[in-house]
Amino acid sequence: MNRRVFGDDLVPLAEAVVDGSTRGPIWLGPMEIPDQSPYAIQATTTSGETFGSSVQNSVIGEIKASIGPDITYDPATMWSSDVVSDGWADLQLTFPFPVGLTRITVHSQHSGLYHAATRLRLSIVGGDGEPTVTEQNLADPDATISFARRTAQAWRLEFQTTDTQIVVIRGLEFFDGGDEVFPPLIPYRSP
């Protein structure tokens, strides 16, 4: 079955070992499957994408740790907003179908120093024009907020920035009770 997916890219294990170490895994993101609905979260923002980053990185890919003291910013796995004059960077997420959520973990900041989100305002987009679901402080760069269960397909997240007026989001994790919803390709593991 693997040959159908990977074709000729598979190599025998003996060939995969080089200098005593093995090749790293190849992570595959959501794929378009003919005659099937798309299965990926779409992320958009009005707060810009800077330093070679993409807002889509906030919901797909590897969630790297915010460690220092060296610079650990990675534009291939993170989203960096542009400068936001009002101190709030926005992110709109559209799931392929309505999802119930009770918790969101926000991974912000990079290099252990720069561009953390300090507060999250969460609301549902469309429908009855529901007001804010919750607004909470983010205690640290890897903070989880909990709230009463709500179901929606489109969600708006607004992140309050530090005095730099830029936010870096390394990734987001979504939960409905104890179940993770649309888990990232490579889950976050604290250093």
N, C-alpha and C positions, 0 to 999 in steps of 0.2 A: 504494500500500500504506500510505503514511503516513496517509492520510485515515481508514483503518480504525482506527488507533490514536489519532490526535490529533483526529479529527473536524474541527471548525471552528476549532481553536486555532492552526492554521498560518496564517502571514501571509506575503505576498511579502517577499523579502529587502529591497526598497526601504522597506517599512513597518517592518521590524525595526530599521533604522538610525535612531537618534535622537541628535541633537546630535553626529554623527560617531562614535558608538560603537554597537556591536550589543548586543542583548539577551544576557544570559548563558544558558548551556545549561540546559535543564530535565532534571534527573536523575531517572530513574525507578527505583524499587527493585524487588525481586522481586515478581512479580505472580502472583496465583492464576489459573491457567488451567483452565477446566472440563475434567474427565476426565484431569487430569494431577496427579501428586504435588506437594505443596508443595516449593518450592525456596528455602528460606530457613533460615538458622541461627536457632534459638531460644535466647535467652540468659535465664538466671534467676540470681538471687542471694539470699542470706540476709543480705547486708550492707547492704541499703537502697539507695534512690535519693533523692538529696537535691538541693537547689537547682534543681528543675525538670528534672532529667536523667532519662534512661531507660537501663537496663542494655542494652537492645537497640541503643543507639547505638554500643556497643563493636564490633559486628559488621556494621553497615550504615550507609551514609552517607559523608559526607566525613570524611577524617582531616586535621584542621587542625594546623598547626605549634604548638609550645609556645614562643611568642615573648613577649618583654616589651619594654620595661618596663611597658607598659600592661597592664591586665587583659584577657586574651584568652579567658576562660572562656566557653564557648558551650553552654548546656544542650540545644540542639537537635542537637548533634553529639557530645556527650561524656557519659560516665557518671561521676558522683561518688557514691562510697559514703557511707554514714553513718559516724559514728565507730565503729570496731571496737576493742573493749577489749583484745583479744589481739594487735592489730597486724597481723592478716591479713584482707584482704577477699577474698571468694570469688566466683567466677563459674562457672556451669555452662553449657556449650554443647552443644546437641543438633543435629547436622547431619541433613539429611533422609535420609541413608544413610551407611554407614560410609565414612570417609575415612582415607587414609594420610597421616601428617604426619612431617616431619623437621626443620622449623624453624617458629618462631613469632616474629614481630616485635611487640613491645609498644610502643605509643605512649602514654606516661603523662605526667602533670604538665600544668599550664596556666600561662600567663603567664611561662614560663621560670623559675618559682620555687616553685609550690605543688603539693603532694600527689603527688609522684612515687612510683612503685613502685620498690622497691630490690631485690627478690628475687622470683622466680617459682617456684612449686611446681606441677608439672603431673602429673595422674594421669588414668587412664581410669576412667569410671564404669560400674558394672555388670559383667556377665560373670563372670569368675573373681575379681573383686575385686582386680585387679592393684594392686600397690603403686605408689608414686610412680614416674612415668616419668623425671622429672628434677627437680632443684631447683638453680637457678642464680641468681647475682647478676645484676642488670640494671645494666650499666655506665653507662648514661645514659638519659634519658627516651625515646629512640628506639632500643631495644636489641633485638637478635636473639639468640635462644637456639637451639642445634642439639642434636639428640639422635638416637639410633638410631630408625629408622623403626618406627612403631607404627600400627595400624589400629584405629579405633573409631568409633562413632557419637556417643557422649556423652563429653565431656572435662570435667575440673574444673581450673580455674586458680585459684590462690590467690596474691594479691599482698601482699608485705610492705610496710607503709606506713612513712612517716617518723614523726617524733615527733608529727605532727598526728593520726595514727591514722585518716586519711582517704586514699583513693586516687582519683585522677581518671584514667580511661582514655579517651584520645582515639580509640583504635581498635586493632584487632588485624589482623594479616596472617598467613595460613597458607600453608605451602609443603610440597610433597612433592617432594623433590629440587629441580630448577630450576623446577618448575611451581607457579604460585600457585593455591591452592584457594579457591574462593568469594571472589574479589577484592572489595575495597570498591567502592562506586559511584564514588568519586573517589579515585584512588590518592594515597598520601602522596608529596609532593615536598618535600624539605628546603629551607628558606628560603635 
